[in-house]
Amino acid sequence: MTSISRSLTALLATLAVCMLAPAASQAATYAACKAVRNPYPHTRYAGVDLTRIRALHTTCTTARRVARRAHRKALRLTPDSRFRRFTWHGWRVTGDLRPARDRYIARKGDRRVRWRF
């Protein structure tokens, strides 16, 4: 092999590795899931939906269930500060109550679920 063909082979190998690297980093993106509509009928929260549910390394079915049931527990807790921190069935849940819409994230291992109330 000549030095030009070795350089060209090295360049092509480097380009191939660089093209595969972004695909690996994009593999870990949140999946958008359907909102949970009116989870608390006949309460003071009637008509308020759980929206912007996002799932990472889990299914949307699981994400919607975690959002619905963990949020039900969150409403029973008294917030000590602007954050709510608790566990629900092994999920560590943190709720940020400061913005106009409460934002929550639940973590269990490498799985993540986010939602807004």
C-alpha positions as CSV (number, residue, x, y, z in Angstrom):
1,M,0.0,0.0,0.0
2,T,1.2,3.4,-0.8
3,S,1.3,6.2,1.7
4,I,-1.6,8.0,0.0
5,S,-3.9,4.9,0.1
6,R,-3.0,4.4,3.8
7,S,-3.9,8.1,4.6
8,L,-7.1,7.8,2.6
9,T,-8.0,4.6,4.5
10,A,-7.3,6.2,7.8
11,L,-9.4,9.3,6.8
12,L,-12.3,7.1,5.8
13,A,-12.1,5.1,9.0
14,T,-12.1,8.3,11.0
15,L,-15.1,9.7,9.1
16,A,-17.0,6.5,9.7
17,V,-16.4,6.6,13.4
18,C,-17.5,10.3,13.5
19,M,-20.7,9.5,11.6
20,L,-21.6,6.8,14.1
21,A,-20.9,8.8,17.2
22,P,-23.9,11.2,16.9
23,A,-26.3,8.2,16.3
24,A,-25.2,6.8,19.7
25,S,-25.7,10.0,21.5
26,Q,-29.2,10.5,20.0
27,A,-30.3,7.0,21.1
28,A,-31.0,8.4,24.6
29,T,-33.7,10.9,23.9
30,Y,-37.0,11.3,25.7
31,A,-40.1,9.9,24.0
32,A,-43.2,12.0,24.0
33,C,-46.3,10.3,25.5
34,K,-50.0,11.1,25.5
35,A,-51.3,13.3,28.3
36,V,-53.4,12.0,31.1
37,R,-56.7,13.8,30.7
38,N,-58.6,14.8,33.8
39,P,-57.0,12.4,36.3
40,Y,-58.9,14.0,39.3
41,P,-62.6,14.3,38.4
42,H,-65.0,15.6,41.0
43,T,-62.1,17.3,43.0
44,R,-60.8,20.8,43.1
45,Y,-58.3,19.7,40.4
46,A,-61.0,18.6,38.0
47,G,-60.2,19.4,34.4
48,V,-56.4,19.9,35.0
49,D,-54.4,17.4,32.9
50,L,-51.0,15.8,33.4
51,T,-49.2,17.0,30.3
52,R,-45.9,16.9,28.5
53,I,-45.2,13.3,29.7
54,R,-41.8,12.2,28.5
55,A,-40.2,8.7,28.9
56,L,-36.6,7.8,28.8
57,H,-35.6,4.1,28.7
58,T,-39.2,3.0,29.5
59,T,-42.5,2.7,27.7
60,C,-45.2,5.3,27.4
61,T,-47.6,3.0,29.2
62,T,-45.3,2.9,32.2
63,A,-44.5,6.6,32.0
64,R,-48.2,7.5,32.1
65,R,-48.9,5.2,35.0
66,V,-46.0,6.6,37.0
67,A,-47.1,10.2,36.3
68,R,-50.7,9.5,37.2
69,R,-50.1,7.5,40.4
70,A,-47.0,9.2,41.7
71,H,-48.7,12.6,41.2
72,R,-51.7,11.4,43.2
73,K,-49.3,10.8,46.1
74,A,-47.6,14.2,45.5
75,L,-51.0,15.9,46.0
76,R,-51.4,14.3,49.4
77,L,-48.0,15.6,50.7
78,T,-47.5,19.0,52.2
79,P,-44.6,20.8,50.5
80,D,-41.9,22.0,52.9
81,S,-40.3,24.2,50.3
82,R,-40.6,24.8,46.5
83,F,-39.6,21.2,46.0
84,R,-41.5,18.0,46.8
85,R,-39.3,14.9,47.2
86,F,-40.6,11.4,47.8
87,T,-40.5,7.8,46.6
88,W,-43.3,5.9,44.9
89,H,-42.8,2.1,44.2
90,G,-39.0,2.5,43.9
91,W,-39.2,5.7,41.8
92,R,-37.5,8.8,43.3
93,V,-39.8,11.7,42.5
94,T,-38.9,15.4,42.6
95,G,-41.5,18.1,42.0
96,D,-40.6,21.7,41.3
97,L,-43.6,23.8,42.5
98,R,-42.2,27.3,41.7
99,P,-43.3,27.8,38.1
100,A,-47.0,28.4,37.1
101,R,-47.1,24.7,36.1
102,D,-45.6,22.2,38.5
103,R,-42.8,20.1,36.9
104,Y,-42.0,16.6,38.1
105,I,-39.3,14.0,37.3
106,A,-39.3,10.4,38.5
107,R,-36.1,8.3,38.4
108,K,-35.6,4.6,38.8
109,G,-32.2,3.4,37.7
110,D,-31.5,4.7,34.2
111,R,-35.3,5.2,33.6
112,R,-36.7,8.7,33.7
113,V,-40.3,10.0,33.5
114,R,-41.1,13.8,33.3
115,W,-44.5,15.5,33.4
116,R,-46.2,18.8,34.1
117,F,-49.3,19.5,36.1
